[in-house]
Amino acid sequence: MKSTIEYTHLAGDGEPVVLIHGIGHRRQAWGEVPALLHARGHDVYVVDLPGHGSSPVPARPDGYSMSSHAEQFERLFRQLGIDRPHVVGNSLGGAMALELARRGIVRSATVLSPAGFFPVLHLPNVAANLLFMKAGSHLPEALHRRLNAHVWFRKLAFRSLYTHPDKVAAEDAVADTLNLRRAKGFWPHFVRATFLRVTGHVIVPTTIAWGDTDRLLLPSEAKIARERLPEATHVSLPDCGHCPQIDHPDLVIDAITATMTRSEDKTAV
């Protein structure tokens, strides 16, 4: 069965890296990170999760569960001819990356503010922020274009995702919003995320990096991640929100590089 996950490929001679975005987002959510990795020689694949961006909704027997997505990614890797790539995930994509790391089908995992660690008391905050953005996405496109032309509006609309929403260009803000409106995978993942709990231990070098000003998945959840996955390396990203790849892409590249280095050291032993 062929994978239907759409992707952008930046061909390089180095080790392959796969980037996985979060709920309601799209492959463009990675900002400068793909180009920075490619500049270091890596073979970079930036994907759209099923039901997001250009990827169609999964057709049976595929679905939206973590295990089904992992199987879809395994098929994509075989289809692309890449063996155990490094994987980087943000939010829901972070939980997905941890599932791949648990299965050992990737070489390393770098995850940014991953889903799956929030306590029940944090659920209203997560739901309120996501539903605010989802509801707002249904405003007329012309209004989105007019409002997003103003930095003050981007700071308001995207405060739960970025510490520095002003770094998101107006055109990108509009495109992200329209993508959220159209993402058919949003609701299935939103419902499942309520029950998502990451507990399985990872068996490859893994870094869990949390933005210290994350307003969506709160920084205190990093403590829960440390308790559940003590075998991973845990770091805090200063002056970063839920999507640190936009706030400070250099810090994200540093975290990815350090994780890859540990993978190389483990292979050499």
N, C-alpha and C positions, 0 to 999 in steps of 0.2 A: 504494500500500500504506500503510495507516494505522499510525502509531507506537503501540506498546503501552506506552511509558514512562509510568508514573504520576508525578504531581507535585502539589505544593501551590502555589497561586498567591496571592501578596499583591499585589493590584492597586495600581498607582501610575501617576502621569503621567510619571515620569522614564524614563530609558533602561532597557531590560530587562537583568536579571542572572539567569544560570542557575547554580545551585549543584549540584556533583556530588560525592558522597561516595566513600569508599574501599571496598575489598573487605570483604564481610561486614557492612557497616554499613547504614544506612538514612537517609532524608531528615532524620529528627530529629537526626542526628549534628551538625547545624550549630548547635545551641544557640540563642544569642541573635542570631547573625549575620543571619538573614533579617529579623527584626523591626527590627534596627538599620539595615539597608539600606532597608527599607520606610519607616522614620521619616525618612529623607533623601529620600524621594519616589520611590525606584526601583520599577520593576515587577519583582517578584521571583518566580522559579520555582525551587522546590526539588524535585529529582527523586530517584526511586529507580532505580538502575541496573537493567538487565534481570536478572531472577533474584534481585533483592534487594527487601526491603520489600514493597510492594504490586504491583510490576511483575512480570508473568509472565516465564517463560523465553522467550528469543527463538525465534520459529517460522521455519523455513526459508522463504526463503534467508538470513535473518538468523542471526547467530551471536555468539560472544563475542570475536572479534578486535577490535583497535583500529579497523581500517578499517570493519568492520561496525557497530560502535557509533557511529562518526562518521556513517555513513550514516543510522543510526536517529535520531541527534540532528538531522541536517539535515531529516529528515522531520518530526520534532517541531517544529522551528522554523517550517517552512512551515505545518504544521497550526495552530500557535498564532498565525501571522501576525506573527512577530517577525523582523526583519531584522538579522542580525549582532549578536546580543546580546553583552554582556560575559559572560565565563564564569569561574567560580571552582571549583577542584577540589582535593581533598585525597587524597594517597596514590595509589591506582589512579585516582581521579577527577582527580588532578593530571596523570597521564600522559595521560588522556583529553582534558583541557583543552589540553595541549600539542599533541596530534594535531589538535584543532580549530584551534588557532592556526597550526599548520603549513599547514593547508589554507586559511587566511584566511577562514573562514566565521564567525568571531566578531570583535568589535570590539577586544577585549583579553582577556588571560588572566592571572589571578592564581592561582598554584599553590602549594600548601602541602605540603612534604615529599613531592614526587612520586615515584612508582615509576618504574623504568626506568633508574636510575643506579647501582645497587648492584653492586660487583664480585663475582666468584664467591666470594671469601673471606667475604663478608657473607651469603651465601645461608643458611648454617646458622642464623645469628641470626634472619633473617626467618622462615624455616620453623619454627623452634622456638617463636617467640613466637606466630605465627598458629595453629600446631597446638595449643599449650597452651590458647589461648582457645577454639578450636573444640572440642577434647575436653571442656573444662570446661563448655561450653554444654549438654552432654547430661546433666548432673546433674539430678535431679528439680527441677521448678519450685518446689516448696515449700521445698526446701533453698536454692535461689537466693534466694528471698524472705527467708529467715531470715538467711542469711549477708550479703546485700547491705544489710541494715539496719545493719550495722556499718561504720563508716568504715575501720577497719583492713583489712577484707576487700576493700573497693573499691580501696584503695591497693595491695593485693597483686594483685588480679585484673586491674586496668587500668593497671598501672605502665608497660606498653610503649606505651600510647596517650597518657597524660596525665602531665604533671608534677604536676598537682593533681587526682587522681581524686576527692578529696572534694567537688569542684564538681559532680560527677555525682550527681543525686538517686538515692536507692535505687530508686524505681519506674522511673526511666529506665535504670538499670543492669540491672535485671531484663529490661526490654523489649528493650534492646540485645542482651542475651545470648540471649534466645529468638529474636530476629531472626537472629542469627548461626547458631543451631541450624537454622533453617528455610530459610536462604538457599540456594536451589538453584544460584545462580550462583557460590557460593564455590569449589567444586572446579574447575570449568572455568577460572576466573580464577587460582586458585592454581597450577595446572599451567602455564598460559600465562605467568604472572608470572616463572617461572623463566627464561624465555627473552626476557623483555621488555627491550629496550634502546632508549631514546629517543635518536635521533641526528639526526632531521630538523630543520632550522632553522625557527624561527618567523618569520612575516612581519607580525605585528601586535604592538603594545606588550605586553610580557609581563614579569611579575615572578615570580621563583622565591624563595619565602620558606621558610626551614628553621628549625624549632625547635631551639634550641641544646642541648636535653637529650633529643632524640628517641632513644628506645631501640629503635625498630623499624627505621626507615631512618636510619642513623647520620648525624650532622652532617657527618662527613668526606666523605660522598657529595655534599655541596653543592659541593665543589671540582671533582668530576667534572662536575657540571652546569654550572659556570662554564666549564670547558674545552670542553664540547660545544656549549654555547649562549651564546657570548660576547655575542650581540646582545641577550640578555635582561638585565633588572635583577635583581641577586641581593642578598638581604638576609637577615640572621639575626634570628630572633625570640627575644629573651631570656626565660628562665624558661618556655619553651614546649616541650612534647613533640611527639609525632607528630600530634596533633590540636589545634593551637593555637587553633582556634575555640572550644574549651571552656576552655583554660587562660587565654587572654587575648583575648577577642573584640575588644577595642578595638584591639589591635595588628593583627589581621586586617583590620578595617575601614579602618585607616590604609593598609595595603598595597593594598587594593582601590581605595580612593579615589585614591591616587597613580597607580596604573596607569591608571585611567579618565581622569585628568587628562592623562596623556601621550597617550592616545588622542585626546582632544579637541584637544590642541595639534597632533597630527599631521594631523588632519582640517582644521584651520584653515590649515595651511601651503599 
